[in-house]
Amino acid sequence: MKRLLILPVLLALLVPATAEAKTFMPCDFPSVPTTKALFKPHRCTKLKPGDSFSQGFNFGGLHWSHWDKRSAYFRGFSKGFHLPSQHLRIRGRAYRPREDGCYGNSRKLFTRISIRSRYGKSVIRLTPCARYPK
């Protein structure tokens, strides 16, 4: 009988820990004027108004691995911002989680992305700000 009482208590302790462990990626989409916080997105674009193309990214075909609350690794391709789209293979890491600073949400967002391709390595800084879909 004691085992039956201990099991629900252990499960209740584990559930909040897994929900708090999620860290999200801020991504923009052309059809939506706001930034969304996504968990393991398949595609992701980030370019603030007034930024040059070197300060943003346009990724597609993303496959994620080792996603935890401190960092996440991915591979995919960079589509660039010019037509026709280039398909440059990339791999990288999202890291440096920070609290969402815009609307007082308790979610954490990655604020740095390190990217490697055949042309070298670059680091992109992101602002910890996202509006969440209702």
Residue frames as qw, qx, qy, qz and C-alpha x, y, z in Angstrom:
[[0.000, 0.884, 0.468, 0.000, 0.00, 0.00, 0.00],
 [0.317, -0.771, 0.096, 0.544, 2.86, 2.39, 0.76],
 [0.411, -0.068, 0.592, 0.690, 4.26, 1.84, -2.74],
 [0.183, 0.661, 0.643, 0.341, 0.98, 2.96, -4.28],
 [0.163, -0.941, -0.233, 0.184, 1.11, 6.23, -2.35],
 [0.447, -0.571, 0.312, 0.613, 4.74, 6.96, -3.15],
 [0.479, 0.244, 0.623, 0.568, 4.37, 6.55, -6.92],
 [0.153, 0.857, 0.417, 0.261, 1.94, 9.50, -7.48],
 [0.339, -0.894, 0.044, 0.291, 4.08, 11.74, -5.28],
 [0.546, -0.308, 0.490, 0.606, 7.20, 10.92, -7.32],
 [0.385, 0.496, 0.598, 0.498, 5.37, 11.53, -10.58],
 [0.046, -0.955, -0.292, -0.031, 4.07, 14.89, -9.33],
 [0.434, -0.748, 0.228, 0.447, 7.63, 15.93, -8.46],
 [0.533, -0.060, 0.591, 0.602, 8.96, 14.96, -11.90],
 [0.345, 0.713, 0.556, 0.253, 6.33, 16.71, -14.05],
 [0.021, -0.987, -0.050, 0.148, 7.15, 20.33, -13.07],
 [0.476, -0.572, 0.464, 0.480, 10.86, 19.67, -13.53],
 [0.505, 0.208, 0.663, 0.512, 10.38, 18.58, -17.16],
 [0.209, 0.871, 0.420, 0.147, 8.11, 21.55, -17.94],
 [0.223, -0.931, 0.118, 0.262, 10.64, 24.03, -16.53],
 [0.619, -0.312, 0.517, 0.502, 13.50, 22.40, -18.45],
 [0.559, 0.602, 0.471, 0.320, 12.16, 23.56, -21.84],
 [0.163, -0.585, 0.149, 0.780, 14.04, 26.37, -23.48],
 [0.586, 0.674, 0.447, -0.059, 12.64, 27.85, -26.67],
 [0.457, -0.011, 0.395, 0.797, 14.00, 29.29, -29.90],
 [0.247, 0.693, 0.227, -0.638, 12.72, 32.72, -31.05],
 [0.368, 0.125, 0.707, 0.592, 11.71, 32.53, -34.74],
 [0.336, 0.476, 0.033, -0.812, 10.00, 34.90, -37.19],
 [0.455, 0.315, 0.789, 0.266, 7.77, 33.87, -40.08],
 [0.058, 0.073, 0.355, 0.930, 6.83, 36.02, -43.09],
 [0.309, -0.503, -0.647, -0.483, 3.09, 35.38, -42.62],
 [0.530, -0.719, -0.427, 0.144, 3.11, 36.32, -38.92],
 [0.199, 0.833, -0.135, 0.498, 4.32, 39.80, -37.89],
 [0.525, -0.742, 0.327, -0.258, 5.45, 38.67, -34.42],
 [0.257, 0.462, -0.838, 0.135, 8.19, 36.45, -33.08],
 [0.891, -0.277, -0.161, -0.321, 7.16, 33.00, -31.86],
 [0.270, -0.560, 0.761, -0.184, 8.94, 30.92, -29.26],
 [0.887, 0.174, -0.297, -0.309, 9.23, 27.42, -30.72],
 [0.641, -0.451, 0.620, -0.041, 10.50, 24.13, -29.36],
 [0.520, -0.110, 0.759, 0.375, 12.63, 22.23, -31.92],
 [0.516, 0.667, 0.072, -0.532, 11.48, 24.17, -35.01],
 [0.800, 0.259, 0.461, 0.283, 11.83, 22.60, -38.45],
 [0.441, 0.531, 0.173, 0.703, 12.52, 26.00, -40.03],
 [0.361, -0.770, -0.283, 0.443, 13.41, 29.31, -38.45],
 [0.399, 0.595, 0.131, 0.685, 14.02, 32.85, -39.69],
 [0.398, -0.762, -0.278, 0.429, 15.23, 35.78, -37.61],
 [0.397, 0.277, 0.166, 0.859, 15.83, 39.24, -39.00],
 [0.112, -0.684, -0.444, 0.568, 14.96, 42.39, -37.07],
 [0.354, 0.886, 0.257, 0.152, 13.86, 45.53, -38.92],
 [0.012, 0.964, -0.266, 0.018, 16.88, 47.59, -39.91],
 [0.672, -0.453, 0.549, 0.205, 19.35, 44.70, -39.58],
 [0.347, 0.562, -0.631, -0.407, 21.66, 43.64, -42.38],
 [0.909, 0.080, -0.313, -0.262, 21.40, 40.11, -43.72],
 [0.524, 0.323, -0.694, 0.375, 24.59, 39.16, -41.86],
 [0.196, -0.264, 0.589, -0.738, 22.86, 39.85, -38.53],
 [0.771, 0.020, 0.261, -0.580, 20.03, 37.40, -39.16],
 [0.154, -0.195, 0.948, 0.197, 19.46, 33.89, -40.44],
 [0.752, 0.205, -0.091, -0.620, 17.06, 31.87, -42.57],
 [0.148, -0.297, 0.943, -0.014, 17.34, 28.17, -41.76],
 [0.816, 0.088, -0.146, -0.552, 15.43, 25.18, -43.09],
 [0.855, 0.129, -0.501, -0.036, 15.44, 21.41, -42.72],
 [0.130, -0.620, 0.601, -0.487, 16.53, 21.62, -39.10],
 [0.842, -0.193, -0.503, -0.009, 17.19, 18.40, -37.19],
 [0.288, -0.760, 0.356, -0.460, 17.81, 18.86, -33.47],
 [0.817, -0.082, -0.535, 0.199, 19.82, 16.77, -31.04],
 [0.519, -0.156, -0.497, 0.678, 20.85, 17.08, -27.39],
 [0.176, -0.631, -0.155, -0.740, 18.21, 19.72, -26.62],
 [0.488, -0.443, -0.626, 0.416, 18.28, 20.62, -22.93],
 [0.150, -0.928, -0.323, 0.114, 17.76, 23.76, -20.88],
 [0.381, -0.707, 0.217, 0.556, 21.29, 25.13, -21.48],
 [0.089, 0.511, -0.566, -0.640, 21.98, 24.41, -25.17],
 [0.809, 0.352, 0.431, -0.190, 20.75, 22.59, -28.26],
 [0.255, -0.362, 0.675, 0.591, 22.60, 21.28, -31.32],
 [0.679, 0.569, 0.316, -0.340, 21.21, 21.30, -34.84],
 [0.308, -0.179, 0.664, 0.657, 22.04, 20.57, -38.45],
 [0.471, 0.702, 0.495, -0.198, 20.24, 21.71, -41.57],
 [0.510, 0.311, 0.346, 0.723, 20.74, 24.25, -44.33],
 [0.039, -0.563, -0.142, 0.813, 20.86, 28.00, -44.67],
 [0.469, 0.643, 0.578, 0.182, 18.51, 29.33, -47.34],
 [0.309, -0.008, 0.129, 0.942, 19.86, 32.88, -47.30],
 [0.193, 0.631, 0.422, -0.622, 17.72, 35.93, -48.02],
 [0.250, 0.500, -0.405, -0.724, 18.09, 36.12, -51.82],
 [0.843, 0.322, 0.379, -0.205, 16.27, 34.25, -54.58],
 [0.840, -0.154, -0.466, -0.231, 16.99, 31.65, -55.74],
 [0.678, -0.665, 0.253, -0.184, 17.52, 30.18, -52.29],
 [0.374, 0.526, -0.753, 0.131, 20.91, 28.70, -51.61],
 [0.912, -0.355, -0.114, -0.172, 21.08, 25.43, -49.72],
 [0.287, 0.611, -0.626, 0.390, 24.28, 25.71, -47.74],
 [0.786, -0.319, -0.525, 0.070, 24.72, 22.89, -45.24],
 [0.087, -0.659, 0.397, -0.633, 25.21, 24.11, -41.70],
 [0.673, -0.376, -0.611, 0.177, 25.54, 22.79, -38.19],
 [0.024, 0.564, -0.237, 0.791, 25.40, 24.74, -35.02],
 [0.392, -0.336, -0.737, 0.436, 24.46, 25.25, -31.44],
 [0.257, -0.732, -0.175, -0.606, 21.88, 27.46, -29.74],
 [0.592, -0.221, -0.567, 0.529, 22.92, 28.49, -26.25],
 [0.119, 0.037, -0.303, 0.945, 22.86, 31.18, -23.51],
 [0.233, -0.617, -0.709, -0.249, 19.25, 30.89, -22.31],
 [0.030, 0.025, -0.316, 0.948, 17.67, 33.98, -20.77],
 [0.188, 0.536, 0.712, -0.413, 14.25, 34.82, -19.40],
 [0.230, 0.629, 0.535, 0.516, 11.82, 36.38, -21.88],
 [0.276, -0.248, -0.251, 0.894, 12.33, 40.09, -21.29],
 [0.094, -0.252, -0.393, -0.879, 9.32, 41.50, -23.13],
 [0.547, -0.402, -0.331, -0.655, 6.10, 40.41, -21.53],
 [0.427, -0.458, 0.568, -0.534, 7.04, 38.92, -18.18],
 [0.934, 0.036, -0.258, -0.243, 6.67, 35.33, -19.36],
 [0.645, -0.589, 0.485, -0.028, 8.52, 32.71, -17.39],
 [0.932, 0.305, 0.133, 0.146, 9.81, 30.92, -20.50],
 [0.419, -0.625, 0.416, 0.510, 13.48, 30.91, -21.40],
 [0.703, 0.708, 0.036, -0.053, 14.79, 31.70, -24.88],
 [0.777, -0.069, 0.193, 0.595, 18.17, 30.99, -26.46],
 [0.066, 0.955, 0.024, -0.288, 20.02, 34.26, -27.12],
 [0.045, -0.675, 0.626, 0.387, 23.10, 33.04, -29.05],
 [0.929, 0.299, 0.209, -0.068, 23.48, 30.83, -32.10],
 [0.246, -0.611, 0.643, 0.391, 26.86, 29.54, -33.24],
 [0.840, 0.482, 0.143, -0.205, 26.88, 28.36, -36.88],
 [0.366, -0.467, 0.676, 0.437, 29.48, 26.44, -38.86],
 [0.793, 0.563, 0.158, -0.169, 29.55, 25.93, -42.61],
 [0.835, 0.182, 0.166, 0.492, 32.18, 25.37, -45.25],
 [0.276, 0.775, 0.017, 0.569, 32.75, 29.14, -45.26],
 [0.219, 0.330, -0.535, 0.746, 33.62, 29.34, -41.57],
 [0.333, -0.478, -0.744, 0.326, 32.01, 30.06, -38.23],
 [0.077, -0.439, -0.023, -0.895, 29.78, 32.90, -37.03],
 [0.156, -0.369, -0.767, 0.501, 27.84, 33.80, -33.90],
 [0.168, -0.522, -0.394, -0.738, 24.44, 35.51, -34.05],
 [0.020, -0.106, -0.629, 0.770, 23.04, 37.40, -31.07],
 [0.256, -0.528, -0.677, -0.444, 19.30, 37.25, -30.45],
 [0.249, -0.355, 0.302, -0.849, 17.17, 39.39, -28.17],
 [0.066, -0.181, -0.948, 0.253, 15.31, 37.50, -25.44],
 [0.384, 0.286, 0.230, -0.847, 11.89, 38.65, -26.60],
 [0.106, -0.123, -0.876, -0.453, 8.99, 36.68, -28.11],
 [0.576, -0.005, 0.154, -0.802, 5.25, 36.97, -28.34],
 [0.216, -0.005, 0.976, -0.037, 3.46, 33.71, -27.84],
 [0.351, -0.194, -0.608, -0.685, 0.53, 32.58, -29.96],
 [0.468, -0.126, 0.476, -0.733, -2.75, 32.49, -28.05]]
